[in-house]
């Protein structure tokens, strides 16, 4: 009788234990396998490119973009309507050297820092040509780069045509029946041939032509090029030398396409000449060129720079800072916080101590290491400035798996 009672007790206990675990399993299944309308579940691995998270396959292979082997990733019990947020412990944040910065609201100054190159002021450059063919009998300037003063002798030339023009003028000038109209034409002809009024007066005083005529510098400057030597035969088509007034020079700088609106003629800028150790020279934008460089996508501007001491030389490199005014009450973040892609711009926002969420933002101007945020962030939020690419990559993979799981689940329901 005792044996029968013990047997019945053991069987009853076993049944109760089985029933309990059976009910618990049903409860767990109900909790962990939500409805299709709200959640998706997949235990099948998907294959994702480590470099291009938008490349997702349901089979092994290689990335069609970079050729890397696709990595298998399994995602279970993911909420379809959840944000692709990432949770990182404090230790993990320290390991990836994660840092954050606050979203600020203040005035953003439109500031362009670029490189420029010194050139002569093209409005103060004169190419010297002879007006009549002849021979250089004497040359007072030996090499390019020499400085000359206004009125300084440059060269002497013998030209039969110049002698003939002088003789014609003297013939009318010395005539007893002077024709004033012809005299004026002969006088103008001498001026057009490059003979100065002082030399014409000397010719009148001598009563004879000057065979070898001198020519003088018309202004203070630098001989920037020389294409003749003593004894050379020169013709009007030949450029003999170039004079450049270096008391004022240009600095030609390049401005990027997105900064064009900040540049206006007449705006002041600062220029440094590193080779001379000169800093913060005042310059003014004089001209903005009409076309962009199709390769570099930059626009050339030239600034006028005083060079009274003539110490700044052509082709020297200059550091240029152009100030384009300020944009008040702008929301902005460090430039390093913005993840720029082909289709959108994103930032990683830190919510709480360990939660990170990617947000799509619309950006405005970029200046001095800061980027204006037109839409997507609020003042005071925390954005990740270092380590954000790792978080964004992980978030993109998570989001891609969610989307793929949704598609698979919806497809199975339709079938």
C-alpha positions in Angstrom: 0.0 0.0 0.0 2.9 2.4 0.9 4.6 1.6 -2.4 1.4 2.5 -4.3 1.1 5.8 -2.5 4.7 6.7 -3.2 4.3 5.9 -6.9 1.2 8.1 -7.1 3.0 11.0 -5.4 6.0 10.8 -7.8 3.8 10.8 -10.8 1.7 13.8 -9.6 4.8 15.8 -8.9 6.2 15.0 -12.3 3.0 16.1 -14.0 3.0 19.4 -12.1 6.6 20.2 -12.9 5.9 19.4 -16.6 2.8 21.6 -16.6 4.7 24.5 -15.0 7.6 24.6 -17.5 5.2 24.0 -20.4 3.2 27.2 -19.3 6.4 29.2 -18.7 7.7 28.3 -22.2 4.4 29.5 -23.7 4.7 32.7 -21.8 8.3 33.2 -22.9 7.4 32.5 -26.5 4.6 35.1 -26.3 6.9 37.7 -24.9 9.9 37.1 -27.2 8.0 36.6 -30.5 5.9 39.7 -31.0 3.3 40.3 -33.6 4.4 40.9 -37.2 2.8 44.3 -37.2 5.2 45.6 -34.6 8.3 43.5 -34.7 10.3 41.2 -36.9 12.4 38.2 -36.1 15.1 36.6 -38.1 17.7 34.0 -37.2 19.0 33.7 -40.8 22.3 35.5 -41.3 22.6 38.4 -43.8 25.9 39.3 -45.4 27.1 42.9 -45.3 30.1 44.8 -46.6 32.2 46.1 -43.7 33.0 49.3 -45.7 29.7 49.9 -47.4 26.8 49.1 -45.0 24.2 49.6 -47.7 25.4 46.5 -49.6 23.3 43.7 -48.1 23.0 40.2 -49.5 21.2 37.0 -48.3 24.2 34.9 -49.5 27.9 34.9 -49.2 30.0 36.9 -51.8 32.0 40.0 -52.4 31.1 43.7 -52.2 30.5 45.0 -55.8 31.9 48.3 -54.8 35.2 47.6 -53.1 35.6 43.8 -53.5 35.8 43.0 -49.8 34.3 39.8 -48.5 30.8 40.2 -47.1 30.5 39.4 -43.4 27.7 37.4 -41.9 25.6 39.1 -39.3 22.6 37.6 -37.4 20.0 39.9 -35.8 17.3 38.5 -33.5 14.2 40.1 -32.0 14.7 43.5 -33.5 11.9 46.0 -33.3 11.0 47.3 -36.7 9.8 50.7 -35.6 12.8 51.3 -33.2 15.5 53.8 -34.0 18.8 52.4 -35.1 20.3 53.4 -31.8 23.6 52.0 -30.3 24.4 51.4 -26.7 28.0 51.7 -25.6 29.4 51.2 -22.2 31.7 53.7 -20.6 34.6 51.3 -21.0 33.8 50.9 -24.8 33.6 54.7 -25.2 37.0 55.1 -23.6 38.5 52.4 -25.8 37.4 54.2 -29.0 38.4 57.6 -27.6 34.9 58.9 -28.0 34.4 62.6 -27.4 31.4 64.9 -27.6 30.6 68.6 -28.0 27.5 70.7 -27.3 25.4 72.2 -30.1 25.9 76.0 -29.8 24.0 79.1 -30.9 26.0 82.2 -31.7 27.3 84.4 -34.5 29.2 82.5 -37.2 31.8 84.7 -38.9 32.2 84.1 -42.6 35.9 83.6 -42.8 38.0 82.4 -45.8 41.6 81.3 -45.3 43.4 80.5 -48.6 46.7 80.8 -50.4 47.6 83.4 -52.9 50.5 84.3 -55.2 52.0 87.7 -55.8 51.8 89.1 -59.3 52.4 92.6 -60.8 49.5 94.9 -61.1 48.5 94.3 -64.7 47.3 97.9 -64.9 50.8 99.1 -64.2 52.7 97.0 -66.7 54.0 98.4 -70.0 55.5 96.4 -72.9 58.0 98.5 -74.8 58.1 98.3 -78.6 60.0 100.4 -81.1 57.8 102.4 -83.4 60.3 102.2 -86.2 62.7 99.4 -87.2 66.3 100.0 -86.4 69.4 98.9 -84.5 70.1 99.2 -80.7 73.3 101.2 -80.5 73.5 101.5 -76.7 71.7 99.7 -73.9 71.6 101.2 -70.4 69.8 98.3 -68.8 71.6 95.0 -68.7 69.3 92.4 -67.1 65.7 91.7 -66.1 65.0 92.7 -62.5 66.8 96.0 -62.6 65.0 98.9 -61.0 64.7 102.1 -63.1 63.5 105.6 -62.3 61.3 107.8 -64.4 63.4 109.6 -67.0 66.3 107.2 -66.7 67.9 106.2 -70.1 66.9 102.8 -71.3 68.4 102.5 -74.7 69.5 104.4 -77.9 68.4 103.4 -81.3 69.5 104.3 -84.9 66.5 104.2 -87.3 66.5 105.6 -90.8 62.7 106.0 -90.5 63.1 108.2 -87.4 65.7 110.3 -89.1 63.5 110.8 -92.1 60.6 111.9 -89.8 62.8 114.4 -88.1 64.0 115.8 -91.5 60.5 116.2 -92.7 59.5 118.1 -89.6 62.5 120.4 -89.8 61.8 121.1 -93.5 58.4 122.5 -92.6 59.6 124.1 -89.4 62.4 126.1 -91.2 60.3 127.0 -94.3 59.8 130.7 -94.9 56.2 130.0 -95.8 55.3 127.7 -92.9 52.1 125.7 -93.2 50.8 125.4 -89.7 48.6 122.4 -90.5 51.4 120.4 -92.0 53.7 121.4 -89.1 51.1 120.1 -86.6 50.8 116.8 -88.4 54.6 116.4 -88.6 54.9 117.3 -84.9 52.2 114.7 -84.0 54.0 112.1 -86.1 57.2 112.5 -84.1 55.2 112.1 -80.8 53.5 109.0 -82.1 57.0 107.5 -83.1 58.0 107.9 -79.4 60.1 111.0 -79.6 59.4 113.2 -76.6 58.6 116.9 -76.6 62.0 117.7 -74.9 63.8 115.9 -77.8 61.7 117.8 -80.4 62.7 121.1 -78.8 66.3 120.0 -78.9 65.9 119.2 -82.6 64.4 122.6 -83.3 67.3 124.2 -81.3 70.0 122.3 -83.2 68.3 122.7 -86.6 69.3 119.2 -87.5 68.1 115.6 -87.0 69.5 113.4 -84.2 70.7 110.1 -85.8 70.9 108.0 -82.6 67.8 108.8 -80.5 67.6 108.1 -76.8 64.5 106.6 -75.1 63.8 106.9 -71.4 61.7 105.2 -68.7 58.2 106.6 -68.5 57.8 105.8 -64.8 59.5 104.2 -61.8 59.5 100.4 -62.0 61.2 97.2 -62.5 62.5 95.7 -65.8 60.5 92.5 -65.6 61.6 91.1 -69.0 64.4 91.8 -71.5 64.2 90.6 -75.2 67.1 92.6 -76.7 70.8 93.3 -76.4 73.2 95.9 -77.7 73.5 95.7 -81.5 70.1 93.9 -81.9 68.0 94.7 -84.9 64.5 95.4 -83.7 61.1 95.8 -85.4 57.8 97.1 -84.2 56.3 93.6 -83.8 59.0 92.7 -81.3 58.6 93.3 -77.6 61.9 94.7 -76.5 61.4 94.9 -72.7 58.6 95.1 -70.1 58.4 97.7 -67.3 56.4 97.0 -64.2 55.4 99.4 -61.5 56.0 97.3 -58.4 54.9 99.9 -55.9 51.5 98.2 -55.8 51.1 94.5 -56.5 48.3 92.0 -56.8 47.8 88.9 -54.7 45.8 86.3 -56.7 43.9 83.9 -54.5 41.5 81.0 -55.0 38.1 80.9 -53.3 36.0 77.7 -53.2 32.7 77.5 -54.9 30.6 77.5 -51.7 32.4 80.6 -50.5 31.7 82.8 -53.5 28.8 84.6 -51.9 31.1 85.8 -49.1 33.4 87.7 -51.6 32.7 91.2 -52.8 34.9 93.8 -54.5 36.1 96.4 -52.0 36.2 94.1 -49.0 39.3 94.2 -46.9 41.5 91.2 -46.2 44.7 90.3 -44.4 47.8 89.0 -46.1 50.9 87.3 -44.7 54.1 86.9 -46.7 55.9 83.9 -44.9 59.1 84.3 -46.9 59.6 87.8 -45.5 58.2 87.2 -42.1 55.5 89.8 -42.8 52.1 89.4 -41.2 48.7 91.1 -41.3 49.2 93.4 -44.3 46.0 95.2 -45.3 44.7 94.4 -48.8 41.6 95.1 -50.7 39.7 92.9 -53.2 39.8 94.7 -56.5 38.5 92.2 -59.0 36.6 88.9 -59.1 37.2 86.8 -62.1 34.1 85.7 -64.1 34.7 82.0 -64.4 35.5 79.0 -62.1 38.3 76.7 -62.7 36.6 73.5 -64.0 39.1 71.2 -62.3 39.6 72.7 -58.8 36.1 74.3 -58.7 37.6 77.5 -57.4 37.2 81.2 -58.3 40.1 83.5 -58.7 40.1 86.9 -57.0 42.9 89.5 -56.9 43.7 91.8 -54.0 45.6 95.0 -54.2 48.5 95.3 -51.9 50.7 98.3 -51.2 54.4 97.6 -51.9 56.0 101.0 -51.6 59.3 99.6 -50.3 59.4 97.1 -53.2 60.3 94.2 -50.9 57.5 91.9 -52.1 58.5 90.0 -55.2 56.5 88.5 -58.0 55.4 84.8 -57.4 55.9 84.9 -53.6 53.4 82.8 -51.7 50.9 84.6 -49.5 48.5 83.5 -46.8 45.2 85.3 -47.3 42.3 85.8 -44.9 39.1 87.3 -46.3 36.4 88.4 -43.9 32.9 88.1 -45.3 30.8 89.3 -42.3 28.8 87.4 -39.7 25.6 85.3 -39.5 23.9 86.0 -36.3 21.9 83.5 -34.1 23.2 80.4 -36.0 23.1 76.9 -34.6 26.4 75.2 -35.2 28.5 72.2 -34.4 32.2 71.3 -34.9 32.9 70.3 -38.5 34.3 66.9 -37.3 30.8 66.0 -35.9 29.2 66.0 -39.4 29.3 62.7 -41.4 28.9 63.7 -45.0 27.6 61.2 -47.5 26.4 61.3 -51.1 22.8 61.5 -50.2 22.6 63.2 -46.8 24.5 64.6 -43.8 24.3 63.0 -40.4 25.5 63.5 -36.8 25.6 61.1 -33.8 23.6 62.5 -30.9 24.4 61.2 -27.4 21.3 60.7 -25.3 22.0 59.8 -21.7 25.3 58.2 -20.7 25.4 55.2 -23.0 22.8 55.7 -25.8 23.7 57.1 -29.2 21.3 57.9 -32.1 22.1 59.1 -35.6 20.2 62.1 -36.9 19.9 63.5 -40.4 20.7 67.2 -40.5 20.6 70.0 -43.1 23.8 72.0 -43.1 24.5 75.7 -44.0 27.8 77.5 -44.1 31.1 76.1 -43.0 33.6 78.4 -41.5 36.5 78.3 -39.0 36.0 74.6 -38.2 32.2 75.0 -37.5 29.2 73.9 -39.6 25.8 75.7 -39.4 22.9 73.3 -38.8 19.7 74.6 -40.5 17.5 71.7 -39.4 17.8 68.5 -37.2 19.4 69.7 -33.9 18.6 71.8 -31.0 20.9 74.0 -28.9 22.4 72.1 -26.0 22.3 68.6 -27.5 25.5 66.6 -27.4 27.0 65.4 -30.6 29.9 63.0 -31.1 33.1 64.6 -32.6 35.4 61.6 -32.3 34.6 57.9 -32.9 31.3 58.8 -34.6 32.1 56.9 -37.8 32.3 53.6 -35.8 28.9 54.3 -34.3 27.4 55.4 -37.6 28.6 52.3 -39.3 27.2 50.0 -36.6 23.9 52.0 -36.7 23.7 51.7 -40.5 24.2 48.0 -40.3 21.6 47.6 -37.6 19.1 49.7 -39.6 19.8 47.8 -42.8 19.1 44.5 -41.1 15.9 45.8 -39.7 14.8 46.9 -43.1 15.7 43.6 -44.7 14.0 41.6 -41.9 10.8 43.7 -42.5 10.9 43.0 -46.2 11.3 39.3 -45.6 8.6 39.2 -43.0 6.1 41.1 -45.1 6.9 38.9 -48.1 6.2 35.8 -46.0 2.9 37.2 -44.8 1.8 38.0 -48.3 2.5 34.4 -49.3 
